[in-house]
Amino acid sequence: MKYKCLKEKTFKNGKYTIKAVLPEHIEKIRQWRNEQMDVLRQSKPISKEEQIVYYEKHIWSELKYDEPKQILLSFLSNNELIGYGGLVHISWEHLRAEISFICNPRIFGQDKLYRICFIKFLEMLKDLSFNTLGLKRLFTETFSFRKEQISVLVDFGMEIEGVLKSSYKINGKYCDSVIQSVINK
């Protein structure tokens, strides 16, 4: 599987690889999403059937386009799936996209390892976005209580642009979300 808009099928950086999400990865991804709903904009658990339909209808059907609506990538370390993410809400007209990322919960629970993995993913995604796709702007929206995530993004060079006050209701409480971006200069 390969996105038509990408020159290569896989992108490597040392022991890390990103490539289009494969059918054998979507069950792990589904489980990880369901385990981490409290940090995602996901309001209910995803069933196996819903996951399959979503990928068939919204992800793999986009592989053939020059300008897909989103580009979801598996993130591997030594050929083991450790996370996934990519570019969502892509605006080809304005050359911008939102970064999405989650990883295996056992990595998410280890701050130092999580930071290393997340920054490596961001480096690879930024290079692909700016140098291969020609995008101008990448941004994130992060719940404000995710201090470590926001810190990693700042360390990576993503500037805080603003805060959306009381933008999401999680477990009965409203929380802010932080908008951060990096511009291709």
C-alpha positions as CSV (number, residue, x, y, z in Angstrom):
1,M,0.0,0.0,0.0
2,K,1.2,3.4,-1.0
3,Y,-0.2,6.9,-1.2
4,K,0.0,8.2,-4.8
5,C,1.1,11.6,-3.5
6,L,4.2,10.2,-1.8
7,K,7.3,9.4,-3.7
8,E,8.2,6.4,-1.6
9,K,6.2,3.5,0.0
10,T,8.2,3.7,3.2
11,F,10.2,6.5,4.9
12,K,13.1,5.4,7.2
13,N,15.2,7.1,9.8
14,G,17.5,4.8,11.6
15,K,15.4,2.1,13.2
16,Y,12.2,4.0,12.6
17,T,9.9,3.6,9.6
18,I,6.6,5.3,8.6
19,K,4.3,3.9,5.9
20,A,0.6,3.7,5.0
21,V,-1.4,1.9,7.6
22,L,-1.7,-1.8,6.6
23,P,-4.7,-4.0,7.2
24,E,-2.8,-6.1,9.8
25,H,-2.2,-2.9,11.9
26,I,-5.8,-1.6,12.3
27,E,-6.8,-3.9,15.1
28,K,-3.9,-2.8,17.3
29,I,-4.6,0.8,16.4
30,R,-8.3,0.3,17.3
31,Q,-7.4,-1.2,20.7
32,W,-4.9,1.7,21.4
33,R,-7.5,4.3,20.5
34,N,-10.1,2.7,22.8
35,E,-7.6,2.5,25.7
36,Q,-6.6,6.2,25.3
37,M,-10.0,7.8,24.6
38,D,-9.5,10.3,27.5
39,V,-6.7,12.0,25.4
40,L,-8.4,11.7,22.0
41,R,-11.3,13.5,20.4
42,Q,-13.1,10.1,20.3
43,S,-16.4,10.0,22.2
44,K,-17.1,6.2,22.2
45,P,-15.2,2.9,21.7
46,I,-14.6,1.8,18.1
47,S,-15.8,-1.7,17.3
48,K,-13.8,-4.1,15.0
49,E,-16.4,-3.7,12.3
50,E,-16.4,0.1,12.5
51,Q,-12.6,0.2,12.3
52,I,-12.6,-2.0,9.1
53,V,-15.4,0.1,7.4
54,Y,-13.6,3.3,8.3
55,Y,-10.3,2.3,6.8
56,E,-11.9,0.9,3.7
57,K,-14.1,3.9,3.1
58,H,-12.0,6.8,4.3
59,I,-8.3,5.8,4.3
60,W,-7.5,3.1,1.7
61,S,-9.9,4.6,-0.8
62,E,-7.8,7.8,-0.6
63,L,-4.5,6.1,-1.5
64,K,-5.1,6.7,-5.2
65,Y,-5.5,10.5,-5.1
66,D,-3.0,13.2,-5.6
67,E,-4.6,15.1,-2.8
68,P,-6.1,12.8,-0.1
69,K,-8.2,14.2,2.7
70,Q,-5.9,12.5,5.2
71,I,-2.7,10.5,5.3
72,L,-2.5,8.0,8.1
73,L,0.8,6.2,8.7
74,S,2.0,3.3,10.8
75,F,5.0,4.1,12.9
76,L,7.4,1.2,13.4
77,S,10.6,0.7,15.4
78,N,12.7,-2.2,14.1
79,N,9.7,-3.3,12.1
80,E,7.4,-3.5,15.2
81,L,4.3,-1.3,15.2
82,I,4.6,1.2,18.0
83,G,2.3,3.9,17.0
84,Y,0.4,5.6,14.2
85,G,-0.6,9.1,13.1
86,G,-0.2,11.4,10.2
87,L,-1.9,14.3,8.6
88,V,-5.6,15.0,9.0
89,H,-7.9,17.8,8.0
90,I,-5.5,18.5,5.1
91,S,-6.3,21.7,3.2
92,W,-4.4,21.3,-0.1
93,E,-5.7,24.8,-1.2
94,H,-4.0,26.4,1.8
95,L,-1.2,23.8,2.2
96,R,-1.9,23.0,5.8
97,A,-2.7,19.9,7.9
98,E,-3.2,18.8,11.5
99,I,-0.8,16.3,13.0
100,S,-2.3,13.2,14.6
101,F,-0.3,10.8,16.7
102,I,-0.9,8.0,19.3
103,C,1.4,5.2,20.3
104,N,1.3,1.9,22.1
105,P,0.0,2.6,25.7
106,R,3.0,0.8,27.2
107,I,5.3,3.5,25.5
108,F,2.8,6.3,26.3
109,G,3.3,5.5,30.0
110,Q,7.1,5.9,29.9
111,D,7.8,9.7,29.6
112,K,11.4,9.5,28.3
113,L,10.7,6.7,25.7
114,Y,7.4,8.4,24.6
115,R,9.3,11.7,24.1
116,I,12.0,10.0,22.0
117,C,9.4,8.2,19.8
118,F,7.1,11.2,19.4
119,I,9.9,13.5,18.4
120,K,11.2,11.0,15.9
121,F,7.7,10.6,14.4
122,L,7.4,14.4,14.2
123,E,10.8,14.8,12.5
124,M,9.8,12.2,9.9
125,L,6.3,13.7,9.4
126,K,7.6,17.2,9.1
127,D,10.2,16.2,6.5
128,L,7.6,14.3,4.5
129,S,5.1,17.2,4.8
130,F,7.4,20.1,3.9
131,N,9.9,18.4,1.5
132,T,7.7,15.8,-0.3
133,L,4.2,17.3,-0.1
134,G,5.1,21.0,-0.1
135,L,2.9,21.9,2.8
136,K,3.3,25.3,4.4
137,R,1.8,24.8,7.9
138,L,1.4,21.9,10.3
139,F,-0.7,22.3,13.5
140,T,-1.9,20.4,16.5
141,E,-4.8,20.7,18.9
142,T,-4.0,19.2,22.3
143,F,-6.1,19.0,25.5
144,S,-4.5,21.5,28.0
145,F,-4.2,18.8,30.7
146,R,-1.7,16.9,28.4
147,K,1.3,18.9,29.7
148,E,4.0,16.4,28.6
149,Q,2.5,16.3,25.0
150,I,2.5,20.1,24.8
151,S,6.1,20.2,26.2
152,V,7.3,17.7,23.5
153,L,5.6,19.8,20.8
154,V,7.3,23.0,22.1
155,D,10.7,21.3,22.3
156,F,10.1,20.2,18.7
157,G,9.6,23.8,17.7
158,M,5.9,24.1,17.5
159,E,4.8,27.5,18.7
160,I,1.7,27.9,20.9
161,E,-0.7,30.0,18.9
162,G,-3.6,30.1,21.3
163,V,-6.0,28.3,23.6
164,L,-9.6,27.3,22.8
165,K,-11.3,27.8,26.1
166,S,-13.7,25.1,27.3
167,S,-13.7,23.5,23.9
168,Y,-14.3,19.8,24.9
169,K,-16.3,18.1,27.5
170,I,-14.4,15.1,28.9
171,N,-15.8,13.0,31.8
172,G,-18.4,15.7,32.6
173,K,-15.8,18.5,32.8
174,Y,-14.9,21.1,30.1
175,C,-11.3,21.5,29.2
176,D,-9.3,23.9,27.0
177,S,-7.3,22.8,24.0
178,V,-4.0,24.3,23.0
179,I,-3.2,25.1,19.3
180,Q,0.4,24.8,18.2
181,S,2.0,25.1,14.8
182,V,5.2,25.0,12.8
183,I,5.6,26.9,9.5
184,N,7.7,25.8,6.5
185,K,9.9,28.8,5.9
